[in-house]
Amino acid sequence: MAINVYDSAYDLEKAVRGSDEYMLLKKIYEEVNADDSARTMFENFRNIQMQLQQKQMAGQEIAQDEVDQAQKAVALVQQHEKISKLMEAEQRMSMLISELNQIIMKPLEELYGNIENQ
């Protein structure tokens, strides 16, 4: 009997939503959004981050003043306790997703690894 990969993917989605990493991220994200100053600071940080990523993806040069602005924004959000906790929770969630991706990609790595070794 063939496994329905999509059913497994939806099961994985439910597992991610129920994970400690996601629950903590959601809780802290809600705390940041409930705090007007934290939310504004975090949104500003994210906007700067997205602008730089878009420029980088478009192959545009990032000006020194933009780098300076980004560094100041990073320093500012790292000093804010709630945002700092949110960024730590995001990092843990990112690590979980990365580990899951490695597991998902394992059959392809084994397949192509075997071809290269023959």
N, CA, C and O atoms as CSV, one atom per row, in Angstrom:
chain,resi,resn,atom,element,x,y,z
A,1,MET,N,N,0.846,-1.189,0.000
A,1,MET,CA,C,0.000,0.000,0.000
A,1,MET,C,C,0.882,1.239,0.000
A,1,MET,O,O,1.781,1.369,0.831
A,2,ALA,N,N,0.630,2.129,-0.913
A,2,ALA,CA,C,1.426,3.348,-1.024
A,2,ALA,C,C,1.036,4.335,0.077
A,2,ALA,O,O,-0.124,4.441,0.476
A,3,ILE,N,N,2.030,5.031,0.535
A,3,ILE,CA,C,1.810,6.047,1.563
A,3,ILE,C,C,1.420,7.346,0.872
A,3,ILE,O,O,2.050,7.748,-0.106
A,4,ASN,N,N,0.381,8.001,1.379
A,4,ASN,CA,C,0.015,9.308,0.850
A,4,ASN,C,C,0.914,10.345,1.520
A,4,ASN,O,O,0.754,10.658,2.700
A,5,VAL,N,N,1.851,10.865,0.755
A,5,VAL,CA,C,2.848,11.784,1.312
A,5,VAL,C,C,2.183,13.055,1.836
A,5,VAL,O,O,2.651,13.648,2.808
A,6,TYR,N,N,1.105,13.466,1.200
A,6,TYR,CA,C,0.431,14.688,1.625
A,6,TYR,C,C,-0.220,14.515,2.993
A,6,TYR,O,O,-0.216,15.437,3.809
A,7,ASP,N,N,-0.780,13.330,3.242
A,7,ASP,CA,C,-1.331,13.061,4.570
A,7,ASP,C,C,-0.222,13.140,5.614
A,7,ASP,O,O,-0.411,13.706,6.690
A,8,SER,N,N,0.926,12.572,5.291
A,8,SER,CA,C,2.072,12.631,6.208
A,8,SER,C,C,2.524,14.070,6.418
A,8,SER,O,O,2.894,14.455,7.527
A,9,ALA,N,N,2.494,14.861,5.351
A,9,ALA,CA,C,2.901,16.270,5.458
A,9,ALA,C,C,1.950,17.034,6.378
A,9,ALA,O,O,2.389,17.846,7.193
A,10,TYR,N,N,0.647,16.773,6.247
A,10,TYR,CA,C,-0.315,17.442,7.129
A,10,TYR,C,C,-0.163,16.968,8.574
A,10,TYR,O,O,-0.353,17.749,9.506
A,11,ASP,N,N,0.175,15.703,8.760
A,11,ASP,CA,C,0.464,15.206,10.109
A,11,ASP,C,C,1.683,15.916,10.683
A,11,ASP,O,O,1.709,16.268,11.863
A,12,LEU,N,N,2.689,16.123,9.843
A,12,LEU,CA,C,3.892,16.834,10.278
A,12,LEU,C,C,3.555,18.275,10.642
A,12,LEU,O,O,4.068,18.807,11.626
A,13,GLU,N,N,2.689,18.908,9.845
A,13,GLU,CA,C,2.269,20.278,10.161
A,13,GLU,C,C,1.626,20.334,11.545
A,13,GLU,O,O,1.929,21.225,12.339
A,14,LYS,N,N,0.743,19.385,11.830
A,14,LYS,CA,C,0.090,19.336,13.140
A,14,LYS,C,C,1.119,19.129,14.245
A,14,LYS,O,O,1.021,19.732,15.314
A,15,ALA,N,N,2.101,18.279,13.987
A,15,ALA,CA,C,3.146,18.021,14.981
A,15,ALA,C,C,3.974,19.278,15.233
A,15,ALA,O,O,4.341,19.566,16.372
A,16,VAL,N,N,4.267,20.022,14.172
A,16,VAL,CA,C,5.028,21.271,14.331
A,16,VAL,C,C,4.212,22.253,15.164
A,16,VAL,O,O,4.742,22.882,16.080
A,17,ARG,N,N,2.920,22.386,14.850
A,17,ARG,CA,C,2.056,23.300,15.614
A,17,ARG,C,C,1.974,22.903,17.093
A,17,ARG,O,O,1.798,23.763,17.956
A,18,GLY,N,N,2.097,21.629,17.382
A,18,GLY,CA,C,2.031,21.158,18.759
A,18,GLY,C,C,3.377,21.086,19.454
A,18,GLY,O,O,3.454,20.741,20.634
A,19,SER,N,N,4.438,21.409,18.729
A,19,SER,CA,C,5.784,21.301,19.316
A,19,SER,C,C,6.040,22.398,20.344
A,19,SER,O,O,5.453,23.478,20.279
A,20,ASP,N,N,6.921,22.105,21.286
A,20,ASP,CA,C,7.310,23.093,22.292
A,20,ASP,C,C,7.887,24.340,21.634
A,20,ASP,O,O,7.625,25.461,22.070
A,21,GLU,N,N,8.676,24.136,20.581
A,21,GLU,CA,C,9.319,25.259,19.896
A,21,GLU,C,C,8.279,26.211,19.309
A,21,GLU,O,O,8.393,27.429,19.452
A,22,TYR,N,N,7.270,25.653,18.649
A,22,TYR,CA,C,6.237,26.491,18.039
A,22,TYR,C,C,5.380,27.170,19.101
A,22,TYR,O,O,5.073,28.358,18.993
A,23,MET,N,N,4.996,26.418,20.122
A,23,MET,CA,C,4.144,26.980,21.177
A,23,MET,C,C,4.837,28.150,21.870
A,23,MET,O,O,4.208,29.167,22.161
A,24,LEU,N,N,6.129,28.001,22.131
A,24,LEU,CA,C,6.882,29.087,22.757
A,24,LEU,C,C,6.977,30.281,21.814
A,24,LEU,O,O,6.775,31.421,22.233
A,25,LEU,N,N,7.281,30.027,20.550
A,25,LEU,CA,C,7.370,31.104,19.563
A,25,LEU,C,C,6.051,31.867,19.484
A,25,LEU,O,O,6.043,33.098,19.483
A,26,LYS,N,N,4.952,31.149,19.418
A,26,LYS,CA,C,3.632,31.779,19.324
A,26,LYS,C,C,3.341,32.635,20.554
A,26,LYS,O,O,2.844,33.754,20.432
A,27,LYS,N,N,3.647,32.112,21.728
A,27,LYS,CA,C,3.408,32.837,22.983
A,27,LYS,C,C,4.209,34.137,23.011
A,27,LYS,O,O,3.667,35.198,23.319
A,28,ILE,N,N,5.488,34.054,22.692
A,28,ILE,CA,C,6.337,35.245,22.736
A,28,ILE,C,C,5.939,36.230,21.639
A,28,ILE,O,O,5.961,37.441,21.860
A,29,TYR,N,N,5.577,35.725,20.464
A,29,TYR,CA,C,5.136,36.594,19.368
A,29,TYR,C,C,3.895,37.386,19.787
A,29,TYR,O,O,3.789,38.578,19.501
A,30,GLU,N,N,2.968,36.724,20.461
A,30,GLU,CA,C,1.760,37.397,20.944
A,30,GLU,C,C,2.109,38.445,21.997
A,30,GLU,O,O,1.486,39.506,22.040
A,31,GLU,N,N,3.093,38.162,22.845
A,31,GLU,CA,C,3.532,39.137,23.849
A,31,GLU,C,C,4.136,40.371,23.183
A,31,GLU,O,O,3.868,41.499,23.598
A,32,VAL,N,N,4.942,40.159,22.161
A,32,VAL,CA,C,5.547,41.286,21.442
A,32,VAL,C,C,4.455,42.116,20.775
A,32,VAL,O,O,4.495,43.345,20.826
A,33,ASN,N,N,3.482,41.459,20.154
A,33,ASN,CA,C,2.405,42.185,19.479
A,33,ASN,C,C,1.489,42.924,20.441
A,33,ASN,O,O,0.861,43.910,20.057
A,34,ALA,N,N,1.402,42.469,21.675
A,34,ALA,CA,C,0.571,43.133,22.677
A,34,ALA,C,C,1.247,44.380,23.243
A,34,ALA,O,O,0.587,45.210,23.869
A,35,ASP,N,N,2.542,44.518,23.031
A,35,ASP,CA,C,3.326,45.658,23.530
A,35,ASP,C,C,3.579,46.604,22.351
A,35,ASP,O,O,4.351,46.286,21.447
A,36,ASP,N,N,2.917,47.775,22.371
A,36,ASP,CA,C,2.998,48.700,21.231
A,36,ASP,C,C,4.423,49.068,20.851
A,36,ASP,O,O,4.770,49.058,19.669
A,37,SER,N,N,5.248,49.390,21.831
A,37,SER,CA,C,6.620,49.810,21.504
A,37,SER,C,C,7.429,48.635,20.956
A,37,SER,O,O,8.211,48.800,20.020
A,38,ALA,N,N,7.243,47.461,21.534
A,38,ALA,CA,C,7.963,46.277,21.050
A,38,ALA,C,C,7.508,45.921,19.639
A,38,ALA,O,O,8.324,45.599,18.776
A,39,ARG,N,N,6.192,45.982,19.413
A,39,ARG,CA,C,5.665,45.653,18.088
A,39,ARG,C,C,6.209,46.615,17.025
A,39,ARG,O,O,6.632,46.183,15.953
A,40,THR,N,N,6.196,47.909,17.323
A,40,THR,CA,C,6.696,48.909,16.379
A,40,THR,C,C,8.174,48.693,16.093
A,40,THR,O,O,8.603,48.752,14.940
A,41,MET,N,N,8.945,48.446,17.130
A,41,MET,CA,C,10.383,48.228,16.978
A,41,MET,C,C,10.652,46.963,16.151
A,41,MET,O,O,11.518,46.949,15.277
A,42,PHE,N,N,9.896,45.915,16.444
A,42,PHE,CA,C,10.075,44.651,15.730
A,42,PHE,C,C,9.675,44.791,14.259
A,42,PHE,O,O,10.368,44.287,13.374
A,43,GLU,N,N,8.559,45.475,14.000
A,43,GLU,CA,C,8.124,45.693,12.613
A,43,GLU,C,C,9.162,46.492,11.835
A,43,GLU,O,O,9.445,46.187,10.676
A,44,ASN,N,N,9.727,47.510,12.470
A,44,ASN,CA,C,10.767,48.315,11.828
A,44,ASN,C,C,11.978,47.444,11.493
A,44,ASN,O,O,12.527,47.528,10.395
A,45,PHE,N,N,12.380,46.620,12.436
A,45,PHE,CA,C,13.504,45.712,12.226
A,45,PHE,C,C,13.223,44.770,11.055
A,45,PHE,O,O,14.074,44.590,10.184
A,46,ARG,N,N,12.036,44.172,11.036
A,46,ARG,CA,C,11.668,43.245,9.959
A,46,ARG,C,C,11.635,43.955,8.601
A,46,ARG,O,O,12.062,43.389,7.595
A,47,ASN,N,N,11.130,45.190,8.574
A,47,ASN,CA,C,11.083,45.938,7.314
A,47,ASN,C,C,12.482,46.195,6.774
A,47,ASN,O,O,12.730,46.030,5.580
A,48,ILE,N,N,13.385,46.596,7.642
A,48,ILE,CA,C,14.773,46.833,7.230
A,48,ILE,C,C,15.377,45.533,6.706
A,48,ILE,O,O,16.035,45.518,5.666
A,49,GLN,N,N,15.148,44.457,7.431
A,49,GLN,CA,C,15.663,43.139,7.053
A,49,GLN,C,C,15.132,42.718,5.678
A,49,GLN,O,O,15.895,42.242,4.837
A,50,MET,N,N,13.836,42.893,5.450
A,50,MET,CA,C,13.235,42.493,4.174
A,50,MET,C,C,13.739,43.364,3.021
A,50,MET,O,O,13.973,42.860,1.922
A,51,GLN,N,N,13.904,44.655,3.261
A,51,GLN,CA,C,14.415,45.541,2.213
A,51,GLN,C,C,15.812,45.115,1.781
A,51,GLN,O,O,16.116,45.070,0.589
A,52,LEU,N,N,16.657,44.802,2.755
A,52,LEU,CA,C,18.021,44.380,2.428
A,52,LEU,C,C,18.020,43.038,1.694
A,52,LEU,O,O,18.788,42.852,0.750
A,53,GLN,N,N,17.173,42.112,2.112
A,53,GLN,CA,C,17.090,40.815,1.442
A,53,GLN,C,C,16.607,40.965,0.001
A,53,GLN,O,O,17.111,40.296,-0.901
A,54,GLN,N,N,15.631,41.843,-0.210
A,54,GLN,CA,C,15.122,42.064,-1.565
A,54,GLN,C,C,16.204,42.653,-2.461
A,54,GLN,O,O,16.357,42.243,-3.612
A,55,LYS,N,N,16.955,43.618,-1.928
A,55,LYS,CA,C,18.045,44.209,-2.711
A,55,LYS,C,C,19.089,43.149,-3.046
A,55,LYS,O,O,19.569,43.068,-4.176
A,56,GLN,N,N,19.428,42.349,-2.058
A,56,GLN,CA,C,20.435,41.310,-2.243
A,56,GLN,C,C,19.979,40.295,-3.292
A,56,GLN,O,O,20.763,39.896,-4.153
A,57,MET,N,N,18.726,39.882,-3.222
A,57,MET,CA,C,18.190,38.913,-4.178
A,57,MET,C,C,18.114,39.499,-5.588
A,57,MET,O,O,18.218,38.770,-6.574
A,58,ALA,N,N,17.933,40.815,-5.679
A,58,ALA,CA,C,17.865,41.478,-6.982
A,58,ALA,C,C,19.257,41.793,-7.523
A,58,ALA,O,O,19.401,42.309,-8.631
A,59,GLY,N,N,20.278,41.477,-6.727
A,59,GLY,CA,C,21.650,41.728,-7.158
A,59,GLY,C,C,22.063,43.179,-7.037
A,59,GLY,O,O,23.052,43.603,-7.635
A,60,GLN,N,N,21.305,43.945,-6.260
A,60,GLN,CA,C,21.623,45.358,-6.060
A,60,GLN,C,C,22.629,45.508,-4.926
A,60,GLN,O,O,22.661,44.716,-3.985
A,61,GLU,N,N,23.436,46.533,-5.044
A,61,GLU,CA,C,24.432,46.798,-4.012
A,61,GLU,C,C,23.754,47.427,-2.798
A,61,GLU,O,O,22.857,48.260,-2.927
A,62,ILE,N,N,24.200,47.013,-1.631
A,62,ILE,CA,C,23.672,47.565,-0.385
A,62,ILE,C,C,24.631,48.656,0.073
A,62,ILE,O,O,25.823,48.419,0.268
A,63,ALA,N,N,24.081,49.858,0.241
A,63,ALA,CA,C,24.893,51.018,0.612
A,63,ALA,C,C,25.335,50.920,2.066
A,63,ALA,O,O,24.689,50.259,2.879
A,64,GLN,N,N,26.429,51.574,2.381
A,64,GLN,CA,C,26.976,51.540,3.737
A,64,GLN,C,C,25.984,52.101,4.754
A,64,GLN,O,O,25.887,51.588,5.869
A,65,ASP,N,N,25.245,53.150,4.380
A,65,ASP,CA,C,24.273,53.713,5.326
A,65,ASP,C,C,23.150,52.715,5.622
A,65,ASP,O,O,22.592,52.723,6.719
A,66,GLU,N,N,22.815,51.860,4.655
A,66,GLU,CA,C,21.816,50.822,4.887
A,66,GLU,C,C,22.361,49.745,5.826
A,66,GLU,O,O,21.638,49.229,6.679
A,67,VAL,N,N,23.627,49.416,5.663
A,67,VAL,CA,C,24.283,48.454,6.560
A,67,VAL,C,C,24.310,49.018,7.974
A,67,VAL,O,O,24.008,48.313,8.937
A,68,ASP,N,N,24.673,50.293,8.093
A,68,ASP,CA,C,24.714,50.948,9.409
A,68,ASP,C,C,23.334,50.960,10.058
A,68,ASP,O,O,23.196,50.688,11.250
A,69,GLN,N,N,22.316,51.279,9.261
A,69,GLN,CA,C,20.944,51.310,9.767
A,69,GLN,C,C,20.527,49.920,10.260
A,69,GLN,O,O,19.897,49.794,11.310
A,70,ALA,N,N,20.874,48.898,9.512
A,70,ALA,CA,C,20.533,47.525,9.892
A,70,ALA,C,C,21.248,47.128,11.179
A,70,ALA,O,O,20.653,46.496,12.053
A,71,GLN,N,N,22.520,47.494,11.298
A,71,GLN,CA,C,23.280,47.158,12.507
A,71,GLN,C,C,22.696,47.854,13.733
A,71,GLN,O,O,22.636,47.269,14.814
A,72,LYS,N,N,22.266,49.099,13.563
A,72,LYS,CA,C,21.640,49.827,14.676
A,72,LYS,C,C,20.320,49.168,15.066
A,72,LYS,O,O,20.006,49.041,16.250
A,73,ALA,N,N,19.557,48.756,14.071
A,73,ALA,CA,C,18.274,48.101,14.346
A,73,ALA,C,C,18.483,46.782,15.086
A,73,ALA,O,O,17.738,46.461,16.011
A,74,VAL,N,N,19.495,46.023,14.678
A,74,VAL,CA,C,19.808,44.753,15.350
A,74,VAL,C,C,20.195,45.011,16.801
A,74,VAL,O,O,19.710,44.339,17.711
A,75,ALA,N,N,21.070,45.986,17.008
A,75,ALA,CA,C,21.511,46.309,18.370
A,75,ALA,C,C,20.327,46.731,19.233
A,75,ALA,O,O,20.239,46.370,20.406
A,76,LEU,N,N,19.420,47.498,18.641
A,76,LEU,CA,C,18.259,47.989,19.377
A,76,LEU,C,C,17.323,46.847,19.773
A,76,LEU,O,O,16.895,46.771,20.925
A,77,VAL,N,N,17.003,45.965,18.837
A,77,VAL,CA,C,16.073,44.878,19.162
A,77,VAL,C,C,16.701,43.861,20.111
A,77,VAL,O,O,15.996,43.234,20.902
A,78,GLN,N,N,18.014,43.696,20.038
A,78,GLN,CA,C,18.676,42.758,20.952
A,78,GLN,C,C,18.639,43.259,22.393
A,78,GLN,O,O,18.727,42.470,23.333
A,79,GLN,N,N,18.508,44.567,22.558
A,79,GLN,CA,C,18.441,45.132,23.908
A,79,GLN,C,C,17.034,45.047,24.493
A,79,GLN,O,O,16.857,45.167,25.705
A,80,HIS,N,N,16.041,44.843,23.641
A,80,HIS,CA,C,14.658,44.739,24.104
A,80,HIS,C,C,14.405,43.287,24.515
A,80,HIS,O,O,14.505,42.378,23.691
A,81,GLU,N,N,14.081,43.077,25.770
A,81,GLU,CA,C,13.974,41.720,26.315
A,81,GLU,C,C,12.972,40.847,25.560
A,81,GLU,O,O,13.276,39.703,25.223
A,82,LYS,N,N,11.782,41.380,25.293
A,82,LYS,CA,C,10.757,40.572,24.616
A,82,LYS,C,C,11.183,40.209,23.196
A,82,LYS,O,O,11.012,39.071,22.760
A,83,ILE,N,N,11.737,41.184,22.482
A,83,ILE,CA,C,12.141,40.921,21.098
A,83,ILE,C,C,13.332,39.972,21.065
A,83,ILE,O,O,13.422,39.109,20.192
A,84,SER,N,N,14.230,40.132,22.002
A,84,SER,CA,C,15.382,39.237,22.085
A,84,SER,C,C,14.921,37.795,22.313
A,84,SER,O,O,15.443,36.864,21.700
A,85,LYS,N,N,13.946,37.622,23.195
A,85,LYS,CA,C,13.390,36.283,23.439
A,85,LYS,C,C,12.700,35.747,22.189
A,85,LYS,O,O,12.790,34.558,21.882
A,86,LEU,N,N,12.006,36.636,21.468
A,86,LEU,CA,C,11.339,36.224,20.234
A,86,LEU,C,C,12.361,35.752,19.208
A,86,LEU,O,O,12.155,34.735,18.545
A,87,MET,N,N,13.450,36.478,19.077
A,87,MET,CA,C,14.485,36.104,18.115
A,87,MET,C,C,15.129,34.767,18.490
A,87,MET,O,O,15.460,33.970,17.612
A,88,GLU,N,N,15.305,34.523,19.778
A,88,GLU,CA,C,15.836,33.233,20.230
A,88,GLU,C,C,14.856,32.105,19.897
A,88,GLU,O,O,15.258,31.029,19.455
A,89,ALA,N,N,13.567,32.368,20.116
A,89,ALA,CA,C,12.546,31.357,19.812
A,89,ALA,C,C,12.472,31.109,18.306
A,89,ALA,O,O,12.278,29.974,17.870
A,90,GLU,N,N,12.625,32.173,17.511
A,90,GLU,CA,C,12.656,32.016,16.048
A,90,GLU,C,C,13.837,31.145,15.631
A,90,GLU,O,O,13.716,30.304,14.739
A,91,GLN,N,N,14.969,31.352,16.278
A,91,GLN,CA,C,16.165,30.571,15.956
A,91,GLN,C,C,15.950,29.091,16.267
A,91,GLN,O,O,16.334,28.223,15.482
A,92,ARG,N,N,15.333,28.807,17.417
A,92,ARG,CA,C,15.046,27.412,17.774
A,92,ARG,C,C,14.065,26.784,16.774
A,92,ARG,O,O,14.212,25.623,16.393
A,93,MET,N,N,13.071,27.565,16.359
A,93,MET,CA,C,12.100,27.065,15.384
A,93,MET,C,C,12.783,26.814,14.046
A,93,MET,O,O,12.501,25.819,13.379
A,94,SER,N,N,13.661,27.695,13.662
A,94,SER,CA,C,14.407,27.544,12.413
A,94,SER,C,C,15.274,26.284,12.448
A,94,SER,O,O,15.383,25.576,11.447
A,95,MET,N,N,15.883,26.008,13.590
A,95,MET,CA,C,16.696,24.799,13.736
A,95,MET,C,C,15.827,23.549,13.599
A,95,MET,O,O,16.231,22.572,12.968
A,96,LEU,N,N,14.637,23.584,14.191
A,96,LEU,CA,C,13.717,22.451,14.088
A,96,LEU,C,C,13.340,22.213,12.627
A,96,LEU,O,O,13.377,21.078,12.152
A,97,ILE,N,N,12.978,23.278,11.918
A,97,ILE,CA,C,12.595,23.161,10.505
A,97,ILE,C,C,13.767,22.624,9.684
A,97,ILE,O,O,13.578,21.793,8.796
A,98,SER,N,N,14.963,23.096,9.980
A,98,SER,CA,C,16.154,22.631,9.270
A,98,SER,C,C,16.387,21.136,9.503
A,98,SER,O,O,16.711,20.401,8.571
A,99,GLU,N,N,16.220,20.694,10.743
A,99,GLU,CA,C,16.387,19.273,11.056
A,99,GLU,C,C,15.319,18.430,10.362
A,99,GLU,O,O,15.607,17.341,9.863
A,100,LEU,N,N,14.087,18.938,10.331
A,100,LEU,CA,C,13.017,18.219,9.633
A,100,LEU,C,C,13.315,18.144,8.139
A,100,LEU,O,O,13.077,17.115,7.508
A,101,ASN,N,N,13.828,19.215,7.583
A,101,ASN,CA,C,14.185,19.235,6.165
A,101,ASN,C,C,15.261,18.189,5.860
A,101,ASN,O,O,15.207,17.519,4.829
A,102,GLN,N,N,16.232,18.054,6.757
A,102,GLN,CA,C,17.274,17.043,6.560
A,102,GLN,C,C,16.672,15.641,6.539
A,102,GLN,O,O,17.067,14.797,5.735
A,103,ILE,N,N,15.720,15.404,7.424
A,103,ILE,CA,C,15.063,14.096,7.477
A,103,ILE,C,C,14.273,13.857,6.191
A,103,ILE,O,O,14.331,12.771,5.614
A,104,ILE,N,N,13.539,14.870,5.745
A,104,ILE,CA,C,12.725,14.744,4.533
A,104,ILE,C,C,13.598,14.500,3.307
A,104,ILE,O,O,13.223,13.731,2.423
A,105,MET,N,N,14.740,15.136,3.249
A,105,MET,CA,C,15.619,15.038,2.082
A,105,MET,C,C,16.517,13.802,2.100
A,105,MET,O,O,17.207,13.530,1.118
A,106,LYS,N,N,16.516,13.054,3.195
A,106,LYS,CA,C,17.411,11.907,3.337
A,106,LYS,C,C,17.290,10.883,2.204
A,106,LYS,O,O,18.321,10.410,1.725
A,107,PRO,N,N,16.091,10.518,1.753
A,107,PRO,CA,C,16.020,9.546,0.647
A,107,PRO,C,C,16.731,10.033,-0.616
A,107,PRO,O,O,17.395,9.247,-1.293
A,108,LEU,N,N,16.599,11.306,-0.935
A,108,LEU,CA,C,17.271,11.836,-2.125
A,108,LEU,C,C,18.778,11.877,-1.943
A,108,LEU,O,O,19.535,11.580,-2.867
A,109,GLU,N,N,19.207,12.247,-0.745
A,109,GLU,CA,C,20.649,12.265,-0.470
A,109,GLU,C,C,21.227,10.860,-0.587
A,109,GLU,O,O,22.313,10.672,-1.137
A,110,GLU,N,N,20.498,9.874,-0.067
A,110,GLU,CA,C,20.968,8.488,-0.161
A,110,GLU,C,C,20.992,8.024,-1.613
A,110,GLU,O,O,21.937,7.364,-2.045
A,111,LEU,N,N,19.955,8.369,-2.357
A,111,LEU,CA,C,19.877,7.966,-3.757
A,111,LEU,C,C,21.024,8.560,-4.561
A,111,LEU,O,O,21.745,7.835,-5.247
A,112,TYR,N,N,21.194,9.849,-4.480
A,112,TYR,CA,C,22.244,10.495,-5.263
A,112,TYR,C,C,23.626,10.217,-4.696
A,112,TYR,O,O,24.611,10.208,-5.434
A,113,GLY,N,N,23.706,9.993,-3.403
A,113,GLY,CA,C,24.982,9.613,-2.805
A,113,GLY,C,C,25.426,8.257,-3.305
A,113,GLY,O,O,26.612,8.043,-3.556
A,114,ASN,N,N,24.470,7.323,-3.455
A,114,ASN,CA,C,24.781,5.985,-3.979
A,114,ASN,C,C,25.213,6.045,-5.430
A,114,ASN,O,O,26.099,5.293,-5.835
A,115,ILE,N,N,24.617,6.909,-6.218
A,115,ILE,CA,C,24.996,7.049,-7.629
A,115,ILE,C,C,26.422,7.571,-7.736
A,115,ILE,O,O,27.206,7.094,-8.557
A,116,GLU,N,N,26.754,8.546,-6.908
A,116,GLU,CA,C,28.100,9.127,-6.945
A,116,GLU,C,C,29.160,8.127,-6.512
A,116,GLU,O,O,30.298,8.188,-6.976
A,117,ASN,N,N,28.794,7.202,-5.623
A,117,ASN,CA,C,29.759,6.229,-5.110
A,117,ASN,C,C,29.930,5.016,-6.023
A,117,ASN,O,O,30.799,4.182,-5.769
A,118,GLN,N,N,29.133,4.898,-7.068
A,118,GLN,CA,C,29.222,3.721,-7.952
A,118,GLN,C,C,30.230,3.921,-9.050
A,118,GLN,O,O,30.427,3.031,-9.877
